[in-house]
Amino acid sequence: MGKGRVQLKWIENKISRQVTFSKRRFGLLKKGHEISVLFDAEVALVVFSIKGKLFEYSTDSELLHLNPNSDLLNFL
């Protein structure tokens, strides 16, 4: 059984907002990897934080240059 729907609204607490962003960013990158493996699809994801920090994932090095310090690379 699923967790249910989460109401989308601005997170007032700065620390909670950063933690939620980090968790969701990692989940998004993980889903991109799963889609590429399961369906042999080419995937490119680009996420910018509110401060402009870049997070990226690509299945093809020509699509994006993956950051060697990426959370996803450390996970894999």
Distance bins in CASP14 RR format, pairs under 12 A and 6 or more apart:
PFRMAT RR
TARGET T0000
AUTHOR 0000-0000-0000
RMODE 2
METHOD distances of the structure
MODEL  1
6 20 0 0 0 0 1 0 0 0 0 0 0
6 23 0 0 0 0 0 1 0 0 0 0 0
6 24 0 0 0 0 0 1 0 0 0 0 0
8 20 0 0 0 0 0 1 0 0 0 0 0
8 24 0 0 0 0 0 1 0 0 0 0 0
9 17 0 0 0 0 0 1 0 0 0 0 0
9 20 0 0 0 0 0 1 0 0 0 0 0
10 16 0 0 0 0 0 1 0 0 0 0 0
10 17 0 0 0 0 1 0 0 0 0 0 0
10 20 0 0 0 0 0 1 0 0 0 0 0
10 50 0 0 0 0 0 1 0 0 0 0 0
11 17 1 1 0 0 0 0 0 0 0 0 0
11 18 0 0 0 0 1 0 0 0 0 0 0
11 19 0 0 0 0 1 0 0 0 0 0 0
11 20 1 0 1 0 0 0 0 0 0 0 0
11 21 0 0 0 0 1 0 0 0 0 0 0
11 23 0 0 0 0 0 1 0 0 0 0 0
11 24 0 0 0 0 0 1 0 0 0 0 0
11 50 0 0 0 0 0 1 0 0 0 0 0
12 20 0 0 0 0 0 1 0 0 0 0 0
13 19 0 0 0 0 1 0 0 0 0 0 0
13 20 0 0 0 0 1 0 0 0 0 0 0
14 20 0 0 0 0 0 1 0 0 0 0 0
14 21 0 0 0 0 0 1 0 0 0 0 0
14 50 0 0 0 0 0 1 0 0 0 0 0
14 51 0 0 0 0 0 1 0 0 0 0 0
15 21 0 0 0 0 0 1 0 0 0 0 0
15 22 0 0 0 0 0 1 0 0 0 0 0
16 22 0 0 0 0 0 1 0 0 0 0 0
16 23 0 0 0 0 0 1 0 0 0 0 0
17 23 0 0 0 0 0 1 0 0 0 0 0
17 24 0 0 0 0 0 1 0 0 0 0 0
17 49 0 0 0 0 0 1 0 0 0 0 0
17 50 0 0 0 0 1 0 0 0 0 0 0
17 51 0 0 0 0 0 1 0 0 0 0 0
18 24 0 0 0 0 0 1 0 0 0 0 0
18 25 0 0 0 0 0 1 0 0 0 0 0
18 49 0 0 0 0 1 0 0 0 0 0 0
18 50 0 0 0 0 1 0 0 0 0 0 0
18 51 0 0 0 0 0 1 0 0 0 0 0
18 53 0 0 0 0 0 1 0 0 0 0 0
19 25 0 0 0 0 0 1 0 0 0 0 0
19 26 0 0 0 0 0 1 0 0 0 0 0
20 26 0 0 0 0 0 1 0 0 0 0 0
20 27 0 0 0 0 0 1 0 0 0 0 0
21 27 0 0 0 0 0 1 0 0 0 0 0
21 28 0 0 0 0 0 1 0 0 0 0 0
21 47 0 0 0 0 1 0 0 0 0 0 0
21 48 0 0 0 0 0 1 0 0 0 0 0
21 49 1 0 0 1 0 0 0 0 0 0 0
21 50 1 0 0 1 0 0 0 0 0 0 0
21 51 0 0 0 0 0 1 0 0 0 0 0
21 52 0 0 0 0 0 1 0 0 0 0 0
21 53 0 0 0 0 0 1 0 0 0 0 0
21 55 0 0 0 0 1 0 0 0 0 0 0
22 28 0 0 0 0 0 1 0 0 0 0 0
22 29 0 0 0 0 0 1 0 0 0 0 0
22 47 0 0 0 0 0 1 0 0 0 0 0
22 49 0 0 0 0 1 0 0 0 0 0 0
22 53 0 0 0 0 0 1 0 0 0 0 0
22 55 0 0 0 0 1 0 0 0 0 0 0
22 71 0 0 0 0 1 0 0 0 0 0 0
23 29 0 0 0 0 0 1 0 0 0 0 0
23 30 0 0 0 0 0 1 0 0 0 0 0
23 71 0 0 0 0 0 1 0 0 0 0 0
24 30 0 0 0 0 0 1 0 0 0 0 0
24 31 0 0 0 0 0 1 0 0 0 0 0
24 47 0 0 0 0 1 0 0 0 0 0 0
24 49 0 0 0 0 0 1 0 0 0 0 0
24 55 0 0 0 0 0 1 0 0 0 0 0
24 71 0 0 0 0 0 1 0 0 0 0 0
25 31 0 0 0 0 0 1 0 0 0 0 0
25 32 0 0 0 0 0 1 0 0 0 0 0
25 45 0 0 0 0 1 0 0 0 0 0 0
25 46 0 0 0 0 0 1 0 0 0 0 0
25 47 1 0 1 0 0 0 0 0 0 0 0
25 48 0 0 0 0 0 1 0 0 0 0 0
25 49 0 0 0 0 1 0 0 0 0 0 0
25 50 0 0 0 0 0 1 0 0 0 0 0
25 53 0 0 0 0 0 1 0 0 0 0 0
25 54 0 0 0 0 0 1 0 0 0 0 0
25 55 1 0 1 0 0 0 0 0 0 0 0
25 56 0 0 0 0 0 1 0 0 0 0 0
25 57 0 0 0 0 1 0 0 0 0 0 0
25 70 0 0 0 0 0 1 0 0 0 0 0
25 71 1 0 0 1 0 0 0 0 0 0 0
25 72 0 0 0 0 1 0 0 0 0 0 0
26 32 0 0 0 0 0 1 0 0 0 0 0
26 33 0 0 0 0 0 1 0 0 0 0 0
26 45 0 0 0 0 0 1 0 0 0 0 0
26 47 0 0 0 0 0 1 0 0 0 0 0
26 55 0 0 0 0 1 0 0 0 0 0 0
26 57 0 0 0 0 0 1 0 0 0 0 0
26 70 0 0 0 0 0 1 0 0 0 0 0
26 71 1 0 1 0 0 0 0 0 0 0 0
26 72 1 0 0 1 0 0 0 0 0 0 0
26 73 0 0 0 0 0 1 0 0 0 0 0
26 74 0 0 0 0 0 1 0 0 0 0 0
26 75 1 0 0 1 0 0 0 0 0 0 0
27 33 0 0 0 0 1 0 0 0 0 0 0
27 34 0 0 0 0 1 0 0 0 0 0 0
27 35 0 0 0 0 0 1 0 0 0 0 0
27 45 0 0 0 0 0 1 0 0 0 0 0
27 47 0 0 0 0 0 1 0 0 0 0 0
27 55 0 0 0 0 0 1 0 0 0 0 0
27 57 0 0 0 0 0 1 0 0 0 0 0
27 71 0 0 0 0 1 0 0 0 0 0 0
27 72 0 0 0 0 1 0 0 0 0 0 0
27 75 0 0 0 0 1 0 0 0 0 0 0
28 34 0 0 0 0 0 1 0 0 0 0 0
28 35 0 0 0 0 0 1 0 0 0 0 0
28 43 0 0 0 0 0 1 0 0 0 0 0
28 45 1 0 0 1 0 0 0 0 0 0 0
28 46 0 0 0 0 0 1 0 0 0 0 0
28 47 1 0 0 1 0 0 0 0 0 0 0
28 55 0 0 0 0 1 0 0 0 0 0 0
28 56 0 0 0 0 0 1 0 0 0 0 0
28 57 0 0 0 0 1 0 0 0 0 0 0
28 71 0 0 0 0 0 1 0 0 0 0 0
28 72 0 0 0 0 1 0 0 0 0 0 0
29 35 0 0 0 0 0 1 0 0 0 0 0
29 36 0 0 0 0 0 1 0 0 0 0 0
29 43 0 0 0 0 1 0 0 0 0 0 0
29 44 0 0 0 0 0 1 0 0 0 0 0
29 45 1 0 0 1 0 0 0 0 0 0 0
29 46 0 0 0 0 0 1 0 0 0 0 0
29 47 1 0 0 1 0 0 0 0 0 0 0
29 55 1 0 0 1 0 0 0 0 0 0 0
29 56 0 0 0 0 1 0 0 0 0 0 0
29 57 1 0 1 0 0 0 0 0 0 0 0
29 58 0 0 0 0 0 1 0 0 0 0 0
29 59 0 0 0 0 0 1 0 0 0 0 0
29 64 0 0 0 0 0 1 0 0 0 0 0
29 66 0 0 0 0 0 1 0 0 0 0 0
29 67 0 0 0 0 0 1 0 0 0 0 0
29 70 1 0 0 1 0 0 0 0 0 0 0
29 71 1 0 0 1 0 0 0 0 0 0 0
29 72 1 0 1 0 0 0 0 0 0 0 0
29 73 0 0 0 0 1 0 0 0 0 0 0
29 74 0 0 0 0 0 1 0 0 0 0 0
29 75 0 0 0 0 1 0 0 0 0 0 0
29 76 0 0 0 0 0 1 0 0 0 0 0
30 36 0 0 0 0 0 1 0 0 0 0 0
30 37 0 0 0 0 0 1 0 0 0 0 0
30 43 0 0 0 0 0 1 0 0 0 0 0
30 45 0 0 0 0 0 1 0 0 0 0 0
30 57 0 0 0 0 1 0 0 0 0 0 0
30 70 0 0 0 0 0 1 0 0 0 0 0
30 71 0 0 0 0 1 0 0 0 0 0 0
30 72 1 0 0 1 0 0 0 0 0 0 0
30 73 0 0 0 0 0 1 0 0 0 0 0
30 74 0 0 0 0 0 1 0 0 0 0 0
30 75 1 0 0 1 0 0 0 0 0 0 0
30 76 0 0 0 0 1 0 0 0 0 0 0
31 37 0 0 0 0 0 1 0 0 0 0 0
31 38 0 0 0 0 0 1 0 0 0 0 0
31 39 0 0 0 0 0 1 0 0 0 0 0
31 41 0 0 0 0 0 1 0 0 0 0 0
31 43 0 0 0 0 1 0 0 0 0 0 0
31 45 0 0 0 0 1 0 0 0 0 0 0
31 57 0 0 0 0 1 0 0 0 0 0 0
31 72 0 0 0 0 0 1 0 0 0 0 0
32 38 0 0 0 0 1 0 0 0 0 0 0
32 39 0 0 0 0 0 1 0 0 0 0 0
32 41 0 0 0 0 1 0 0 0 0 0 0
32 42 0 0 0 0 0 1 0 0 0 0 0
32 43 1 0 1 0 0 0 0 0 0 0 0
32 44 0 0 0 0 1 0 0 0 0 0 0
32 45 1 0 0 1 0 0 0 0 0 0 0
32 46 0 0 0 0 0 1 0 0 0 0 0
32 47 0 0 0 0 0 1 0 0 0 0 0
32 56 0 0 0 0 0 1 0 0 0 0 0
32 57 1 0 0 1 0 0 0 0 0 0 0
32 58 0 0 0 0 1 0 0 0 0 0 0
32 59 0 0 0 0 1 0 0 0 0 0 0
32 72 0 0 0 0 1 0 0 0 0 0 0
32 75 0 0 0 0 0 1 0 0 0 0 0
32 76 0 0 0 0 0 1 0 0 0 0 0
33 39 0 0 0 0 0 1 0 0 0 0 0
33 41 0 0 0 0 0 1 0 0 0 0 0
33 43 1 0 0 1 0 0 0 0 0 0 0
33 44 0 0 0 0 0 1 0 0 0 0 0
33 45 0 0 0 0 1 0 0 0 0 0 0
33 57 1 0 0 1 0 0 0 0 0 0 0
33 58 0 0 0 0 0 1 0 0 0 0 0
33 59 1 0 0 1 0 0 0 0 0 0 0
33 66 0 0 0 0 0 1 0 0 0 0 0
33 70 0 0 0 0 0 1 0 0 0 0 0
33 71 0 0 0 0 0 1 0 0 0 0 0
33 72 1 0 0 1 0 0 0 0 0 0 0
33 73 0 0 0 0 0 1 0 0 0 0 0
33 75 0 0 0 0 1 0 0 0 0 0 0
33 76 1 0 0 1 0 0 0 0 0 0 0
34 41 0 0 0 0 0 1 0 0 0 0 0
34 43 0 0 0 0 1 0 0 0 0 0 0
34 45 0 0 0 0 0 1 0 0 0 0 0
34 57 0 0 0 0 0 1 0 0 0 0 0
34 59 0 0 0 0 0 1 0 0 0 0 0
34 72 0 0 0 0 0 1 0 0 0 0 0
34 75 0 0 0 0 0 1 0 0 0 0 0
34 76 0 0 0 0 0 1 0 0 0 0 0
35 41 1 0 1 0 0 0 0 0 0 0 0
35 42 0 0 0 0 1 0 0 0 0 0 0
35 43 1 0 1 0 0 0 0 0 0 0 0
35 44 0 0 0 0 0 1 0 0 0 0 0
35 45 0 0 0 0 1 0 0 0 0 0 0
35 57 0 0 0 0 0 1 0 0 0 0 0
35 59 0 0 0 0 1 0 0 0 0 0 0
36 42 1 0 0 1 0 0 0 0 0 0 0
36 43 1 0 1 0 0 0 0 0 0 0 0
36 44 0 0 0 0 1 0 0 0 0 0 0
36 45 0 0 0 0 0 1 0 0 0 0 0
36 57 0 0 0 0 1 0 0 0 0 0 0
36 58 0 0 0 0 1 0 0 0 0 0 0
36 59 1 0 1 0 0 0 0 0 0 0 0
36 60 0 0 0 0 1 0 0 0 0 0 0
36 63 0 0 0 0 0 1 0 0 0 0 0
36 72 0 0 0 0 0 1 0 0 0 0 0
36 76 0 0 0 0 0 1 0 0 0 0 0
37 43 0 0 0 0 1 0 0 0 0 0 0
37 59 0 0 0 0 1 0 0 0 0 0 0
37 76 0 0 0 0 0 1 0 0 0 0 0
38 59 0 0 0 0 0 1 0 0 0 0 0
39 59 0 0 0 0 0 1 0 0 0 0 0
40 59 0 0 0 0 1 0 0 0 0 0 0
40 60 0 0 0 0 0 1 0 0 0 0 0
41 58 0 0 0 0 0 1 0 0 0 0 0
41 59 1 0 0 1 0 0 0 0 0 0 0
41 60 0 0 0 0 0 1 0 0 0 0 0
41 63 0 0 0 0 0 1 0 0 0 0 0
42 57 0 0 0 0 0 1 0 0 0 0 0
42 58 0 0 0 0 1 0 0 0 0 0 0
42 59 1 0 1 0 0 0 0 0 0 0 0
42 60 1 0 1 0 0 0 0 0 0 0 0
42 61 0 0 0 0 0 1 0 0 0 0 0
42 62 0 0 0 0 1 0 0 0 0 0 0
42 63 1 0 0 1 0 0 0 0 0 0 0
42 64 0 0 0 0 0 1 0 0 0 0 0
43 56 0 0 0 0 0 1 0 0 0 0 0
43 57 1 0 0 1 0 0 0 0 0 0 0
43 58 1 0 0 1 0 0 0 0 0 0 0
43 59 1 0 1 0 0 0 0 0 0 0 0
43 60 0 0 0 0 1 0 0 0 0 0 0
43 63 0 0 0 0 1 0 0 0 0 0 0
43 64 0 0 0 0 1 0 0 0 0 0 0
43 66 0 0 0 0 0 1 0 0 0 0 0
43 72 0 0 0 0 0 1 0 0 0 0 0
44 56 1 0 0 1 0 0 0 0 0 0 0
44 57 1 0 0 1 0 0 0 0 0 0 0
44 58 1 0 1 0 0 0 0 0 0 0 0
44 59 1 0 0 1 0 0 0 0 0 0 0
44 60 1 0 0 1 0 0 0 0 0 0 0
44 61 0 0 0 0 0 1 0 0 0 0 0
44 62 0 0 0 0 1 0 0 0 0 0 0
44 63 1 0 1 0 0 0 0 0 0 0 0
44 64 1 0 1 0 0 0 0 0 0 0 0
44 65 0 0 0 0 0 1 0 0 0 0 0
44 66 0 0 0 0 0 1 0 0 0 0 0
45 54 0 0 0 0 0 1 0 0 0 0 0
45 55 1 0 0 1 0 0 0 0 0 0 0
45 56 1 0 0 1 0 0 0 0 0 0 0
45 57 1 0 1 0 0 0 0 0 0 0 0
45 58 1 0 0 1 0 0 0 0 0 0 0
45 59 0 0 0 0 1 0 0 0 0 0 0
45 63 0 0 0 0 1 0 0 0 0 0 0
45 64 0 0 0 0 1 0 0 0 0 0 0
45 66 0 0 0 0 0 1 0 0 0 0 0
45 70 0 0 0 0 0 1 0 0 0 0 0
45 72 0 0 0 0 1 0 0 0 0 0 0
46 52 0 0 0 0 0 1 0 0 0 0 0
46 53 0 0 0 0 0 1 0 0 0 0 0
46 54 1 0 0 1 0 0 0 0 0 0 0
46 55 1 0 0 1 0 0 0 0 0 0 0
46 56 1 0 1 0 0 0 0 0 0 0 0
46 57 0 0 0 0 1 0 0 0 0 0 0
46 58 0 0 0 0 1 0 0 0 0 0 0
46 63 0 0 0 0 1 0 0 0 0 0 0
46 64 1 0 0 1 0 0 0 0 0 0 0
46 65 0 0 0 0 0 1 0 0 0 0 0
46 66 0 0 0 0 0 1 0 0 0 0 0
46 67 0 0 0 0 0 1 0 0 0 0 0
47 53 0 0 0 0 1 0 0 0 0 0 0
47 54 1 0 0 1 0 0 0 0 0 0 0
47 55 1 0 1 0 0 0 0 0 0 0 0
47 56 1 0 0 1 0 0 0 0 0 0 0
47 57 0 0 0 0 1 0 0 0 0 0 0
47 64 0 0 0 0 0 1 0 0 0 0 0
47 67 0 0 0 0 0 1 0 0 0 0 0
47 70 0 0 0 0 0 1 0 0 0 0 0
47 71 0 0 0 0 0 1 0 0 0 0 0
47 72 0 0 0 0 0 1 0 0 0 0 0
48 54 1 0 1 0 0 0 0 0 0 0 0
48 55 1 0 0 1 0 0 0 0 0 0 0
48 56 0 0 0 0 1 0 0 0 0 0 0
49 55 1 0 0 1 0 0 0 0 0 0 0
53 67 0 0 0 0 0 1 0 0 0 0 0
53 69 0 0 0 0 0 1 0 0 0 0 0
54 64 0 0 0 0 1 0 0 0 0 0 0
54 65 0 0 0 0 0 1 0 0 0 0 0
54 66 0 0 0 0 0 1 0 0 0 0 0
54 67 1 0 0 1 0 0 0 0 0 0 0
54 69 0 0 0 0 0 1 0 0 0 0 0
54 70 0 0 0 0 0 1 0 0 0 0 0
55 64 0 0 0 0 0 1 0 0 0 0 0
55 66 0 0 0 0 0 1 0 0 0 0 0
55 67 1 0 0 1 0 0 0 0 0 0 0
55 69 0 0 0 0 0 1 0 0 0 0 0
55 70 1 0 0 1 0 0 0 0 0 0 0
55 71 1 0 0 1 0 0 0 0 0 0 0
55 72 0 0 0 0 1 0 0 0 0 0 0
55 73 0 0 0 0 0 1 0 0 0 0 0
56 63 0 0 0 0 1 0 0 0 0 0 0
56 64 1 0 1 0 0 0 0 0 0 0 0
56 65 1 0 0 1 0 0 0 0 0 0 0
56 66 1 0 0 1 0 0 0 0 0 0 0
56 67 1 0 0 1 0 0 0 0 0 0 0
56 68 0 0 0 0 0 1 0 0 0 0 0
56 69 0 0 0 0 0 1 0 0 0 0 0
56 70 1 0 0 1 0 0 0 0 0 0 0
56 71 0 0 0 0 0 1 0 0 0 0 0
56 72 0 0 0 0 1 0 0 0 0 0 0
56 73 0 0 0 0 0 1 0 0 0 0 0
57 63 0 0 0 0 1 0 0 0 0 0 0
57 64 1 0 0 1 0 0 0 0 0 0 0
57 65 0 0 0 0 0 1 0 0 0 0 0
57 66 1 0 0 1 0 0 0 0 0 0 0
57 67 0 0 0 0 1 0 0 0 0 0 0
57 70 1 0 0 1 0 0 0 0 0 0 0
57 71 0 0 0 0 1 0 0 0 0 0 0
57 72 1 0 1 0 0 0 0 0 0 0 0
57 73 0 0 0 0 1 0 0 0 0 0 0
57 75 0 0 0 0 0 1 0 0 0 0 0
57 76 0 0 0 0 0 1 0 0 0 0 0
58 64 1 1 0 0 0 0 0 0 0 0 0
58 65 1 0 0 1 0 0 0 0 0 0 0
58 66 1 0 1 0 0 0 0 0 0 0 0
58 67 0 0 0 0 0 1 0 0 0 0 0
58 70 0 0 0 0 0 1 0 0 0 0 0
58 72 0 0 0 0 0 1 0 0 0 0 0
58 73 0 0 0 0 0 1 0 0 0 0 0
59 66 0 0 0 0 1 0 0 0 0 0 0
59 72 0 0 0 0 0 1 0 0 0 0 0
60 66 0 0 0 0 1 0 0 0 0 0 0
61 67 0 0 0 0 0 1 0 0 0 0 0
61 68 0 0 0 0 0 1 0 0 0 0 0
64 70 0 0 0 0 0 1 0 0 0 0 0
64 72 0 0 0 0 0 1 0 0 0 0 0
66 72 0 0 0 0 1 0 0 0 0 0 0
66 73 1 0 0 1 0 0 0 0 0 0 0
66 74 0 0 0 0 0 1 0 0 0 0 0
66 76 0 0 0 0 0 1 0 0 0 0 0
67 73 1 0 0 1 0 0 0 0 0 0 0
67 74 0 0 0 0 0 1 0 0 0 0 0
68 74 0 0 0 0 1 0 0 0 0 0 0
70 76 0 0 0 0 1 0 0 0 0 0 0
END
